[in-house]
Amino acid sequence: MNIQFECADKVNGLMTITVEQADYQADVEKKLKDYRKRAQMPGFRPGMVPMGLIKKQYGTAVKVDEINRLIGEKLYGYIRENKIQMLGEPLPNEQQKPQDLQGDGPFTFVFDIAVAPEFKAELSNADQITYYDVTVDDKIIDDQVQMFQSQAGEFVEAQEWSGNDTLKGDLRQLDAEGNTLEGGITTEGGMIMPSYVKGEAEKKKFDGAKPGDIIIFNPKKAYPDNDAEVAALLKVDKEQVKDLESDFSFQLTEIRHFQPHAVDQELFDRIFGEGSVKDEAEFRQKIADGIKPQLVANADFRFLRDVREYLEKKVGDLTFPDAILKRVMLQNNKDKDADYVEKNYEGSIKELKWHLIKEQLIEQTGIKVEDADLKQVAKGAVRQQFAQYGMNDIPDDVLEKYADEQLKKKENMEAFVDRAIDGKLMFELKKVVKLKTKKISLDDFNKMMQNA
């Protein structure tokens, strides 16, 4: 077997593999003998079928399989041994001549190999990158306290409407003279939130409303160009309100006022467990302690993004084997066409460039992802899910159980590995570069992230 590799421009590789009969013949003969031992043909005892018949029936297929196996083995072996950084998979050269595999060879196969561009991405203490220290200020804590109050709040009956209260009452369609329309729409227990009424004139009619009041308003004017909202209010089909112009009477029977929970011991126990917090000062400190890790995670995310931008500029433009990579991209998206490749190629190359830079950073820092790292990432993901529902003090054994379940799902593994790598990479790179620490409020940090 003869293997030749050419890469004149350093990115567009051409590999030529010539296979001689001697390269595959012994393996083909061995496999055909195995076929003969198992072959069953009428008129012959098992294992006694003439080899000529075996070769006639299976010879070409076995030879093709062996040649393909041999090519794959030698091709990837050559790439590994010569440390060629191949992008994607090898593709048959478009000028490849058809091979007549019925004969004995030699057979010549030519492959296009996309080779990664050569560059060096290094960081040291001479490289300065800003690290944002997002401060836990009173506003952040106040917002979190209000969220906890809202989550633990309840609806209470009120005697006068105010703010975002919900009004409950009976609706009756009126005629032109303001009387109840016989056979008109009647709705028992209709619910309306005046704060969501779009028509300002209709909204004002509910100011100061009290149980027992009768309010005359027009639903279509209250919700202009929103028949779905009108139909929901009146509990009828959307078609019934299409041409509706009537006023309605609304006899108010109940005002439901949402009352946030008081900042008291009951709230402390509900959020952090009984007896964990004794007063409001401890409550706020506990909230601050819980918020800080998330702010650090946000700052780390920004730091890694800034490292990426910094290194992309430092590395500069790279030359890629565009024609081969577009073919690879098309092959990997068989349900798409060439237009899709053209539209998405630039973004794909940008991500590929960062991937190659990241590989060098991983090698430079020597980081490795262990099972324990994946477990920590999975536990962090579970902890975030619980936190979205206000559940912040989850026992570690519960987190372990849910994390184990997440790790069993193969579709999660790639994301967990990426997050583990990013986490370890951020930790190491913060020790490598010179950090320019800058304190910043959460509001300003969020604005910066939105505008980036």
Secondary structure by P-SEA (a helix, b strand, c coil): cbbbbbbccccbbbbbbbbcccccaaaaaaaaaaaaaaccccccccccccaaaaaaacaaaaaaaaaaaaaaaaaaaaaaaaccccccccccccccccccccccccbbbbbbbbccbbbbbbbcccbbbbbbbccccaaaaaaaaaaaaaaabbbbbbcccccbbbbbbbbbbbccccccccccccccccccccccccccccccccccccccbbbbbbccccccccaaaaaaaaccccccccccbbbbbbbccbbbbbbcccccaaaaaaaccccccccaaaaaaaaaaaaaaaaaaaaaaaaaaaaaaaaaaaacccccaaaaaaaaaaaacccccaaaaaacaaaaaaaaaaaaaaaaaaaaacccccaaaaaaaaaaaaaaaaaaaccccccaaaaaaaaaaaaacccaaaaaaaaaaaaaaaaaaaaccccbbbbbcaaaaaaaaaac
